[in-house]
Amino acid sequence: MTVSVAIVAYNEEETLQSLLSDIEKQTYPKKDMEIVLVDSCSTDSTRDIMESFAKTAKGYMGIQVLDNPNKKQATGWNVAIENYKGDAIVRIDGHAVIPSDFIEKKAMLLEAGEAVSGGKCASIIDGETPWKKTLLMAESSMFGSSIASYRSSNEKRYVDSICHGMYKREVFEKAGLFNEHLGRTEDNEIHYRIRKAGFKLCYDPEIISYQHARSSLKKMLRQKYLNGYWVGLTLGVCPGCLSLFHFVPLAFVLAIIACGIIACFGVFLPMIILWSCYGAANLLMTALSIAHEGFKLIYCTLPLLFLLLHVSYGIGTLFGILSIPFKISYLRGKS
């Protein structure tokens, strides 16, 4: 089976070279691999790195360097899907890290009869410092991130969504391309259509990849806000591709607002119950994280980090939902 390895990147000069080195080390035969590199109008040396790799890398069935003038991630993946030559295509983010057997293990699942394959996706950091380590702990925790199966499940199973998936050609031929009007939820939406088209997404915990976590609190909060915002917007066009856990932070933010309003009328019990329950859960998850890593004083900031992540995501979802009437035509591709 021939496999096309697709990478869509925008200003990924700090991680792209390392990822290309990971690809060079793959155990899957180079003669059965095509490399499809899509540049989204980068302003750094990303394009140069791609071009250099295309000129110097040897033994592959082909290497393409393509342009994504619209810059959007979903558009970039569509460029790759419309141009790849292999029997299957694997999507890898430009800031990912993959072990040497990554493509081989995914391809084995497809050769065994699966249509889509994937595995665990863990977060890592560069230049580890105590503060960056604390941010990583908050991001990696189920309480700080999500309960998505592709993050930490140890059970081989079929799932609703997958990270860095490999797809047989027939999958996109039947399910269609990515919705280019969505941002940050394009994976949820395409995987929803893939499942509706009759395909299953096979998750194998033996397959693992890594993504670089945001290196500052500001960047992490912005990421959570935008993730929540697009969840809110996507509710207007594809509610079926979202699950209830996507809206837990929104419920928390709405509860804070409601309890605050009630407290203004002198009724404080709902507020006391809300913060008591949340505080207990927050401290429990903090204790579990610290128990796993070992105690450091800076880890005592985790309760605040968890709170900030939850509120940022919840506020983002709220604003996304409120924006639906103004953007619904665009999201449906009508303008």
C-alpha positions in Angstrom: 0.0 0.0 0.0 1.3 3.4 -0.9 0.9 6.2 1.7 0.9 10.0 1.1 2.2 11.9 4.2 0.6 15.3 4.2 1.8 18.3 6.3 0.0 21.6 6.2 2.1 24.4 7.9 2.0 28.1 8.5 5.1 29.6 10.1 6.3 26.4 11.6 10.1 26.9 11.1 10.8 26.0 14.7 9.3 22.5 14.5 9.0 21.6 10.8 12.6 20.6 10.3 12.4 18.2 13.2 9.2 16.7 11.9 10.7 16.1 8.5 13.6 14.4 10.2 11.1 12.2 12.0 9.6 11.3 8.6 13.1 10.4 7.2 13.4 7.9 10.1 10.2 6.1 9.4 10.3 2.3 9.2 7.7 2.3 6.4 9.5 1.8 3.0 10.3 5.1 1.4 9.5 3.8 -2.1 5.9 3.4 -0.9 5.7 6.9 0.6 4.8 10.2 -1.0 5.4 13.5 0.9 2.9 16.3 0.3 3.9 19.6 1.9 1.4 22.5 1.9 2.6 26.0 2.8 -0.1 28.4 4.0 1.7 31.6 2.9 4.2 31.4 5.7 6.2 34.6 6.4 9.1 32.7 8.0 11.4 30.1 6.5 8.8 27.3 6.4 8.5 27.4 2.6 12.3 27.3 2.3 12.5 24.2 4.6 9.9 22.5 2.4 11.7 23.3 -0.8 15.0 22.2 0.6 13.5 18.9 1.7 12.0 18.3 -1.7 15.4 18.8 -3.3 17.5 16.7 -0.9 15.3 13.9 0.3 15.8 10.7 -1.7 14.0 7.4 -2.2 10.4 8.5 -2.0 7.8 7.8 -4.6 7.3 11.5 -4.9 7.5 14.9 -3.0 5.1 17.8 -3.7 5.3 21.3 -2.3 2.0 23.0 -2.7 0.5 26.4 -1.9 -2.5 27.2 0.3 -3.3 30.8 -0.6 -6.4 30.9 1.6 -4.2 30.1 4.7 -6.9 28.2 6.5 -6.1 24.8 7.9 -9.1 23.1 6.3 -8.3 24.6 2.9 -4.8 23.3 3.2 -5.9 19.8 3.9 -8.2 20.0 0.9 -5.3 21.0 -1.3 -3.4 17.9 -0.1 -6.4 15.6 -0.5 -7.0 16.9 -4.1 -3.4 16.3 -5.1 -2.0 13.2 -3.3 -1.2 10.1 -5.3 -1.1 7.3 -2.7 -3.7 4.6 -1.7 -4.1 6.4 1.6 -3.2 9.8 3.1 -2.0 10.5 6.7 -2.5 14.0 8.1 0.3 15.3 10.4 0.3 18.8 11.9 3.4 20.9 11.3 4.1 21.2 15.1 3.9 17.4 15.7 6.5 14.8 16.7 6.2 11.2 15.5 8.1 8.0 16.4 9.8 6.0 13.7 7.0 3.3 13.6 4.2 5.8 13.4 3.3 5.4 9.7 4.0 1.7 9.7 1.5 1.0 12.5 -1.2 3.1 11.0 -0.7 1.4 7.6 -1.0 -2.0 9.2 -4.5 -1.2 10.5 -5.6 -0.1 7.1 -4.1 -3.2 5.4 -6.0 -5.2 8.0 -9.3 -3.8 6.8 -9.8 -0.5 8.6 -10.7 2.6 6.7 -9.3 5.2 9.2 -6.6 4.7 11.8 -5.2 6.8 14.6 -3.8 6.6 18.1 -2.8 8.6 21.2 -1.9 12.3 20.9 0.1 13.7 23.8 1.3 17.2 24.5 5.0 18.1 24.9 7.0 21.2 25.6 10.3 22.6 24.3 12.9 24.1 26.6 11.3 22.8 29.8 11.1 25.2 32.7 9.1 24.8 35.9 6.5 27.2 34.6 6.2 25.5 31.2 6.0 22.2 32.9 3.1 23.5 35.0 1.3 24.7 31.9 1.8 21.3 30.3 0.3 19.6 33.4 -2.7 21.8 33.1 -3.0 21.1 29.3 -2.5 17.4 29.7 -4.9 16.8 32.5 -8.4 15.5 31.7 -9.7 18.3 33.9 -7.8 21.0 32.0 -8.3 19.6 28.4 -10.9 17.0 27.5 -11.9 13.4 27.8 -11.4 12.7 24.1 -10.4 9.1 23.5 -7.4 10.0 21.3 -5.7 11.7 24.2 -5.2 9.0 26.7 -7.4 5.9 26.3 -5.6 2.6 26.6 -8.3 0.6 24.9 -8.4 -0.2 21.1 -11.8 0.9 20.0 -13.8 2.9 17.4 -14.1 6.6 18.3 -15.9 9.7 17.0 -12.8 11.7 16.2 -9.1 11.1 15.8 -5.8 13.0 15.7 -3.2 12.7 12.9 -5.4 10.1 11.2 -4.6 7.9 8.2 -7.5 7.6 5.6 -8.0 5.3 2.7 -8.7 7.1 -0.6 -12.3 6.0 -0.7 -13.0 7.8 2.6 -12.8 11.3 1.2 -14.2 10.2 -2.1 -17.4 9.3 -0.4 -17.5 11.7 2.6 -16.3 14.8 0.7 -13.7 17.4 1.6 -13.2 19.5 4.7 -15.6 22.4 5.3 -13.4 25.4 4.6 -15.7 27.7 6.4 -15.0 26.1 9.8 -12.0 26.8 12.0 -10.8 24.5 14.8 -13.8 22.2 14.5 -13.1 21.1 11.0 -11.9 17.7 12.3 -15.1 17.1 14.3 -17.2 18.0 11.2 -15.3 15.8 8.7 -15.2 12.9 11.1 -18.9 13.2 11.6 -19.5 13.0 7.8 -17.0 10.1 7.6 -19.0 8.2 10.2 -22.3 9.1 8.4 -20.8 7.7 5.2 -20.4 4.3 6.9 -16.8 4.3 7.9 -15.3 3.6 11.3 -12.4 5.4 13.0 -10.1 2.9 14.6 -8.2 4.1 17.6 -5.1 2.0 18.6 -3.3 3.0 21.8 -0.1 1.4 20.5 0.1 4.3 18.0 1.3 7.6 19.5 2.1 11.1 18.3 2.9 14.3 20.1 2.1 18.0 19.7 3.9 21.0 21.0 1.8 22.6 23.7 1.5 26.4 23.9 4.5 27.9 25.6 2.8 30.7 27.5 -0.3 31.2 29.5 -1.5 34.0 27.1 -1.2 31.6 24.1 -2.9 28.8 26.0 -5.8 31.0 27.0 -6.2 32.3 23.5 -6.2 28.7 22.2 -8.9 27.7 24.6 -11.0 30.7 23.8 -10.9 30.1 20.1 -11.5 26.4 20.5 -14.7 27.3 22.5 -15.7 30.0 20.1 -15.6 27.6 17.1 -17.5 25.0 19.1 -20.2 27.6 19.7 -20.3 28.6 16.0 -20.3 25.0 14.8 -23.4 24.4 16.9 -25.3 26.4 14.2 -24.3 24.1 11.3 -23.4 20.7 12.6 -24.7 20.1 16.2 -24.3 16.3 15.6 -20.6 16.5 15.3 -20.2 17.8 18.8 -20.7 16.0 22.2 -22.0 17.2 25.5 -18.5 17.5 27.0 -17.8 20.3 24.6 -20.3 22.4 26.4 -19.3 21.7 30.0 -17.2 24.9 30.3 -20.1 26.9 28.9 -22.4 25.4 31.5 -19.9 26.4 34.2 -19.7 30.0 32.9 -23.5 30.3 32.7 -23.8 28.9 36.2 -21.3 31.5 37.5 -23.4 34.3 35.8 -26.7 32.9 37.1 -25.5 32.4 40.6 -24.0 35.9 40.6 -27.3 37.4 39.5 -29.1 35.5 42.2 -26.6 36.6 44.8 -27.3 40.2 43.9 -30.8 39.6 45.4 -29.3 38.3 48.7 -29.5 34.5 47.9 -26.0 33.1 48.3 -26.7 29.4 48.6 -26.4 28.6 44.8 -23.1 30.4 44.6 -21.8 28.6 47.7 -22.8 25.2 46.3 -21.3 26.0 42.8 -17.9 27.1 44.1 -17.8 24.4 46.7 -18.4 21.6 44.1 -16.0 23.2 41.6 -13.4 23.9 44.2 -13.5 20.3 45.5 -13.2 18.9 41.9 -10.4 21.4 41.1 -8.3 20.5 44.2 -8.8 16.8 43.6 -7.5 17.0 40.1 -4.7 19.2 41.2 -3.7 16.7 43.8 -3.8 13.8 41.3 -1.6 15.8 38.9 0.9 16.6 41.6 0.9 13.1 42.9 1.8 11.9 39.4 4.6 14.4 38.9 5.9 15.0 42.4 5.5 18.2 44.5 6.9 21.5 43.5 5.6 24.8 44.9 4.8 26.2 41.5 2.4 23.4 40.9 0.1 25.0 43.5 -0.9 27.4 40.7 -2.7 24.6 38.9 -6.1 25.4 40.5 -6.0 28.9 39.1 -4.8 27.6 35.7 -7.6 25.1 35.5 -10.1 27.9 36.3 -8.7 30.2 33.7 -8.8 27.5 31.0 -12.4 26.6 31.8 -13.6 30.2 31.9 -11.7 31.0 28.6 -13.2 28.1 26.8 -16.7 28.7 28.2 -16.7 32.4 27.3 -15.5 31.5 23.9 -18.4 29.1 23.4 -20.8 31.7 24.6 -19.6 34.3 22.2 -19.6 31.7 19.4 -23.2 30.8 20.0 -24.2 34.5 20.1 -22.4 35.0 16.8 -24.3 32.3 15.0 -27.1 34.6 13.6 -24.4 36.9 12.1 -22.3 34.2 10.5 -24.6 31.3 9.7 -24.8 32.1 6.0 -21.0 32.1 5.8 -20.7 28.9 7.8 -23.1 27.2 5.3 -21.1 28.5 2.4 -23.7 30.8 1.1 -21.6 34.0 1.2 
